[in-house]
Amino acid sequence: MRVVVTRPRASGEKTAALLRERGHEPVLIPLTEPVHHADVAIDALARPLQALAVTSAEAIRVLAGAGLAAPAILHMPLFAVGTASAEAARKAGFHNVTAGDSDGPALAQLIADQMRSDTGSCSNLLYLAGTPRDAGFEKRLSELMVPFETVEVYEMQPLYWNPTQWEGFTDKQIDVVLLYSSEAARLFFKLVTSQPVFKQWDHCKFICISKKVLSDIPPAFQHNAMASTAPSEAEMFDLLDLLAGT
């Protein structure tokens, strides 16, 4: 199957490699690119901290790219939203990494439970965040009365695709589009519906990482859209295998 990957290029290339292993033909259409704010990260990491939290591997790339992985930081407890971000943290040299179940609110609950168990209280948690982002993680931390500080260490800026570039993706049939965030869904359909041949996407299937992302798909495409049962790429691939009949 010919599968569009809408992730930023660094993570999209990893997804493309996995798709090739499964016998699919990946088509990379990165919709955003990261802009790192290393100076913000440097200032934040200089403060007294108890633990770090990340909901994207991009935050780890900010630290690694700026050479901020000092020994004191690498031994600090780091809570990652899922296996991919946890793996990125370990590869960057972090020794005390705890992975959640790929869901922001669940990660907040995990942090609250573990920090209170270890210390009797929660304090000095630094959330290394990006923008735009879903508010679920921070909302749940607040509900659980976990003191935290959010610092935006990167932002995802939309990429511009001109008509000539876009024509290169419409010369052959696209079978499936993988959507990993609400922002990706918004940008993708804005791009598709601005093209004079957008109706050729009517037959495509859209696999979303969550029901939240599914809800952001325009009504005209909802009949061909589905969401994974858990917010993980592995679950998205399971749906892809079902569509492919494998």
N, C-alpha and C positions, 0 to 999 in steps of 0.2 A: 504494500500500500504506500501511496505517496502522502507523507505526513508533514504538515507545517508545524514548525517549532517556533513559538513566539517569544521565547525567553531572551534575555540579553546574551550577547555573543559568547561570553566565557562559559556560562552555564548551559547555553544552548548547544555548544559544541559537544559537551559531555552527554547531553541528552541525545544528540544526533548519533554519537558513537554507539550508545545503547540500542537505538532504533535499528541501526545497520546490523548489529548482532542478532536482532530478531527478524531480519529479512526485509525490513522496510526501507523506503527511500526517503530520507529526511530532507526537508527544504527549510533552511534557516531564514526566518523573517524576524530579526530582532526589532522590537518596537521601541525600545528604550536603550540608553547607555548610561552607565553609572558615572557620576562625578563625585570624587572623594574629597572630604574635608578633613584632611589629616590634622590641621591645626586645632580643630575642635576636639578631635580625639586626644591629642597631646595634652591639652588643658584639662580635659575631663579625667584622664588617667592619672594625673598628678595629685588628685584629691584622695583623702582617706576613703577606702572602698572595702566592702565585705565580699562582694561578688559581682559578676558581670552577667548580662543576658543579651542574647542576640536572637532575632527572628529571621535572619537571612545570612547566608554565607558571605554576602557582599560586605557585611560589617567586618568579618574576619579578613577579607581582602584589603580593607582600609588599613587595618593594623599591620598586616604583613607587608603591604606596599610601602608603608611609612617607616618600617623598621622599628615598630613600637613594642615588639614582643620581648620586653626585658624580663629577666628571671622572676622578679617580684610579680609581674603581670601573669607570666606563664603558669605560676603555681596557684593563682587565685581561682576559686570555684567559678566555672563558666557554665551557664545554663543555655542550651541551644534548643530551638523550637522543634527540630527533627533530626533524623539521621544524617542528612546531607550537610546541614550546618555544623553538626557535631563532628563529622568527619573532617570538614574544613578546619575546624578549630584544632583538632588533634594533629593534623598535618602541619599546622602553623606552629606547633610546639606546646600547646596547652596540655597540662598534665591532669587536670581535675575537671573533666567535662561530663556533664549530665545531659542526656538527650530526652526531649519530650516526645509527644506523639504527633508532631507536625501541626499542632493547633495552638494558637496564642493563649486562649483562656485556659486550656489544659496545662500549658507551661506555667502560667501564673499560679495555678493551684499546686503544681509540683514544687515550685519555688517556695511558696508559703509553707507547705508541709515540711519540706526539708530544712529550711532555714530555722524554723521554729523548733524543730526537733534537735538541731545541732546546737543552737545558741539560746533558745527560749524566746527569741525575738527576731524581727527582721529589720535591718537597717543598712544604709549605704549600698543599696543595689543600684548599679549603673546599667541602664538599658542603652545599648549602642544601636541606634535606629536609623532608618532611612525615611525618605519622603518621596512620593506619597506612600502611605501604609494603612493597613487596617487597624482600627482602634481597639480591637477585642482584647489584646494582651494587656494594654495599659488600663482599660476599663475594669478588667477582672482583678488586676493587682490592687486597684483602688478599692474595689468592693471587699477584698480580703484584708484591707488595711495594711498592706505591705508598703512601707516607705520606699520610694524609688525616685530616681532622676532619669529623665530621658534626654539624650543628646543626639542630634541628627548628624551623623558622621558621613553620610552620603545622600545623594539624591539621584533619582532616575529621571533623566531628561528624555522626552520623546525624540525619536529619530524621524527625519523627513525622507519620504520615499517619493521620488519623482515618477511621472508616468512611464518613462522609458525603463526604469528599474522594475516597476510593477509588471510591465508587459512580459518580462522574463519569467514570471511565475504563473502566467495565465496561458502559456503555450501548451501545457499539458494538464491533465486532470489532477485536481487535488482531492484526495479521499477523506482526510481527517485533519482537523486543526486542534492543536493542544493549547489550552488557555490556562495560565498559571496564576492569574490575578485579575481583580476587577479592572485595574488600570489597563492590563493587556487586552481584556475584552473590549473596553471602551475604545482604545486606540485602533484595535484591529477592525472593528465594524465601522468606525469612522472612516478608515482607509478604504475598506471594501465598498461601502455604499457611495463613496465619492467617485468611483470608477464607472464608466459607461457600461462595462460588462459584468457588473457585480452579480447579475442574476445567475451566472454560471456557478456561483457558490451555493445555489439552492440545494444541490444534491449532497453537499459535504456534511460530514458528521463533526460535531464539536464536542470535545471531551474537556470538561472543566475540573479543576482540582478540588472544588467545593461547591456546595449548593449556593453559597453567596455569589460566587463567580457566575454560576448558571443563571441566577436571577438578573444578572447584568447584561445578558444576551438579548438583543432586540426581539420583540414578539415574532417578527417574520422568520426568524431562524430558530426559534425555540423548539419546533417540532423535530429538529435534527440534533438537539443538544442533550447532553447527559452529564452527570456529575459523579465523581468517584465517591465511594462510601466513606472514605477517610482521606484527609488532605495530604496525599503523598503521591509522588510520581509513580511508585510501584503500583498503586491502585489504578492510576490512569492507564498504565500499560496493561493491566488486567482487562480493562474495558476495551482497549485497542485490540487485544488478542481475541476477545469475543467478536468484535466487528470483523476481524480478519478470518474468523473461523478456525483459529489455532488453539 
